[in-house]
Amino acid sequence: MSNEKIVIKSDLQLIRGALRQAFIRSEYRKRFADSITLSEPQYKKDGSRSKRDRKYFICNSCSGEFKVGEMRVDHIKPIGQYFDFDHTLGFIERLWCDFDNLQGLCDECHSKKTAYERSLIKGYNKL
């Protein structure tokens, strides 16, 4: 019986990971990232305008300016855990939430926020 539970837990982790990857690659996430991306003209050393504009974003937490590749799209209200197959639709709805619940964070701020949220979950699970 315990082996069955381990298989189910690993399957749930696999599905959760696949859903998160789908969100990361989604057009929806790309549209949000584009909506918070800023651009400004770039100039060459000779003063002529470069073909590409400089694209960047402002971190919603530290207000630092970062390259778009350093942006992490973060759910302000965490999407939560994925416990069983019955929660699949709710998990998907929380992933593909309104733009109001999304923000752009730099890698460092996103790591700190994620670590904090995980510590809360661990504390809650100990109760």
VOPAGU-2260 file (C-alpha; in pm, 1 decimal, decimal comma):
REM VOPAGU-2260
SITE   aa  ch    i         X         Y         Z
SITE  MET   A    0       0,0       0,0       0,0
SITE  SER   A    1     279,0     247,4      83,6
SITE  ASN   A    2     445,2     187,0    -257,3
SITE  GLU   A    3     118,9     287,4    -423,2
SITE  LYS   A    4     119,9     620,0    -235,2
SITE  ILE   A    5     479,7     693,0    -341,9
SITE  VAL   A    6     392,0     631,7    -707,7
SITE  ILE   A    7      92,0     862,0    -683,8
SITE  LYS   A    8     297,1    1135,8    -513,6
SITE  SER   A    9     566,6    1114,6    -781,7
SITE  ASP   A   10     302,1    1121,1   -1054,9
SITE  LEU   A   11     146,5    1431,8    -898,7
SITE  GLN   A   12     487,7    1599,8    -887,0
SITE  LEU   A   13     540,4    1512,4   -1252,9
SITE  ILE   A   14     201,6    1657,7   -1350,4
SITE  ARG   A   15     257,6    1969,8   -1138,9
SITE  GLY   A   16     594,2    2024,6   -1305,6
SITE  ALA   A   17     446,4    1974,1   -1651,5
SITE  LEU   A   18     169,9    2227,7   -1581,3
SITE  ARG   A   19     420,2    2483,4   -1452,2
SITE  GLN   A   20     638,9    2433,5   -1761,8
SITE  ALA   A   21     335,1    2478,5   -1984,2
SITE  PHE   A   22     262,2    2808,2   -1807,9
SITE  ILE   A   23     624,3    2923,6   -1844,9
SITE  ARG   A   24     609,6    2853,4   -2220,4
SITE  SER   A   25     257,4    2987,0   -2268,7
SITE  GLU   A   26     157,5    3278,6   -2486,5
SITE  TYR   A   27     -35,7    3409,4   -2184,6
SITE  ARG   A   28     282,3    3441,0   -1975,9
SITE  LYS   A   29     463,9    3595,7   -2272,0
SITE  ARG   A   30     191,4    3858,5   -2309,4
SITE  PHE   A   31     220,4    3949,2   -1942,8
SITE  ALA   A   32     600,9    3974,3   -1968,1
SITE  ASP   A   33     564,8    4194,3   -2277,6
SITE  SER   A   34     318,0    4417,1   -2091,2
SITE  ILE   A   35     576,3    4502,5   -1822,1
SITE  THR   A   36     876,7    4522,5   -2054,8
SITE  LEU   A   37    1014,2    4869,6   -2118,3
SITE  SER   A   38    1228,5    4971,3   -2413,5
SITE  GLU   A   39    1443,8    5264,8   -2509,5
SITE  PRO   A   40    1655,0    5341,4   -2814,4
SITE  GLN   A   41    2013,0    5221,0   -2817,0
SITE  TYR   A   42    2291,8    5408,6   -2992,1
SITE  LYS   A   43    2622,8    5293,3   -3133,1
SITE  LYS   A   44    2954,3    5457,6   -3045,5
SITE  ASP   A   45    2935,9    5665,7   -3363,4
SITE  GLY   A   46    2601,5    5811,9   -3249,9
SITE  SER   A   47    2387,1    5623,8   -3499,7
SITE  ARG   A   48    2081,8    5441,2   -3374,1
SITE  SER   A   49    2111,3    5068,0   -3321,0
SITE  LYS   A   50    1859,1    4840,9   -3492,6
SITE  ARG   A   51    1744,3    4699,2   -3159,5
SITE  ASP   A   52    1605,6    4888,2   -2864,8
SITE  ARG   A   53    1727,3    4815,1   -2515,0
SITE  LYS   A   54    1460,7    4608,4   -2339,3
SITE  TYR   A   55    1438,7    4585,6   -1963,8
SITE  PHE   A   56    1196,6    4562,7   -1674,7
SITE  ILE   A   57    1172,9    4707,2   -1325,5
SITE  CYS   A   58    1160,2    4449,7   -1044,7
SITE  ASN   A   59     834,6    4484,5    -855,1
SITE  SER   A   60    1012,5    4418,7    -524,5
SITE  CYS   A   61    1353,3    4591,9    -523,3
SITE  SER   A   62    1277,0    4841,9    -805,6
SITE  GLY   A   63    1602,3    4749,4    -976,7
SITE  GLU   A   64    1639,1    4761,6   -1354,1
SITE  PHE   A   65    1710,5    4423,6   -1514,4
SITE  LYS   A   66    1739,4    4259,8   -1855,3
SITE  VAL   A   67    1424,2    4087,3   -1973,2
SITE  GLY   A   68    1602,5    3749,4   -1957,7
SITE  GLU   A   69    1647,5    3799,7   -1583,9
SITE  MET   A   70    1273,3    3843,9   -1525,6
SITE  ARG   A   71    1070,6    3585,9   -1337,5
SITE  VAL   A   72     695,1    3608,1   -1371,9
SITE  ASP   A   73     570,3    3555,5   -1019,7
SITE  HIS   A   74     224,5    3487,6    -879,8
SITE  ILE   A   75     162,2    3747,4    -608,3
SITE  LYS   A   76     -84,0    3516,2    -434,4
SITE  PRO   A   77      89,6    3175,1    -443,9
SITE  ILE   A   78     -68,8    2911,3    -665,1
SITE  GLY   A   79     -42,5    2659,4    -382,7
SITE  GLN   A   80      17,3    2291,8    -364,9
SITE  TYR   A   81    -109,0    2021,0    -597,6
SITE  PHE   A   82    -237,7    1741,9    -374,0
SITE  ASP   A   83    -441,6    1514,7    -595,1
SITE  PHE   A   84    -603,0    1476,7    -934,8
SITE  ASP   A   85    -925,8    1632,8    -806,1
SITE  HIS   A   86    -742,8    1967,1    -768,7
SITE  THR   A   87    -612,4    1981,5   -1126,3
SITE  LEU   A   88    -862,1    2236,0   -1260,0
SITE  GLY   A   89    -817,6    2468,9    -960,9
SITE  PHE   A   90    -438,4    2447,3    -993,6
SITE  ILE   A   91    -459,2    2536,3   -1363,9
SITE  GLU   A   92    -694,1    2827,5   -1290,1
SITE  ARG   A   93    -450,6    2961,1   -1027,8
SITE  LEU   A   94    -159,4    2930,4   -1274,0
SITE  TRP   A   95    -344,2    3112,8   -1553,1
SITE  CYS   A   96    -477,3    3382,9   -1321,3
SITE  ASP   A   97    -562,5    3745,3   -1396,1
SITE  PHE   A   98    -266,8    3971,8   -1473,1
SITE  ASP   A   99    -348,0    4150,8   -1143,4
SITE  ASN   A  100    -200,4    3851,1    -959,8
SITE  LEU   A  101     124,2    3848,2   -1161,8
SITE  GLN   A  102     438,6    4053,7   -1117,4
SITE  GLY   A  103     787,5    4070,4   -1260,3
SITE  LEU   A  104    1065,5    3994,4   -1012,8
SITE  CYS   A  105    1440,7    3972,3   -1057,4
SITE  ASP   A  106    1605,4    3636,3    -988,5
SITE  GLU   A  107    1721,3    3736,3    -640,2
SITE  CYS   A  108    1385,4    3873,9    -523,9
SITE  HIS   A  109    1203,0    3574,1    -671,5
SITE  SER   A  110    1435,7    3332,7    -490,5
SITE  LYS   A  111    1381,3    3513,2    -159,8
SITE  LYS   A  112    1002,6    3517,2    -202,6
SITE  THR   A  113     994,3    3149,1    -299,9
SITE  ALA   A  114    1210,6    3050,3      -1,6
SITE  TYR   A  115     984,5    3247,8     231,4
SITE  GLU   A  116     669,5    3086,3      89,7
SITE  ARG   A  117     823,0    2738,7     122,2
SITE  SER   A  118     917,3    2807,8     484,4
SITE  LEU   A  119     554,3    2900,1     553,8
SITE  ILE   A  120     435,8    2574,0     395,6
SITE  LYS   A  121     685,2    2369,6     599,1
SITE  GLY   A  122     572,7    2546,5     917,3
SITE  TYR   A  123     209,2    2485,2     830,9
SITE  ASN   A  124     269,6    2116,0     754,7
SITE  LYS   A  125     430,7    2068,4    1098,9
SITE  LEU   A  126     109,7    2175,7    1274,5
